[in-house]
Amino acid sequence: MHRLIIDMIKIFLLFMISACIFYYALQLMHKEYLYIHRFDPPQGPAVKVFQENNGLFDLLPLNFLGDE
């Protein structure tokens, strides 16, 4: 019985240590990706693409397509 309790404590400590390591690894990855800007303006000969809406009637056909 005494050996069983010691083994359970070892497994619990191993689980807690590995969970803490996993948590802090996720935190480090989050901090690393936090400073990466995915939407940087294009550089070089890239073409900027945009769509200009002229008014309310440009969006009218989209309302009819959404109701199907």
Phi, psi and omega in degrees: 000319180295321179294323179297317180295318178297318178295322178294321178294320178298315180295319179297315179296319178298318178296315182294319179295315180292325177294320178294318178298317179297318180298313182289331174294320176295322178296319178295319178295321179296317179295325180293316182279347181294328184266002176273123180265111182284336187248048176292148177295145182295147179239153179085211184275026180290150180261129176278131182247130177210159179235132184254125176267129182269343181172192183291329184287345175288332181269352184298314179297332179293329178292323179288327179288331181287342183271359184287000000 
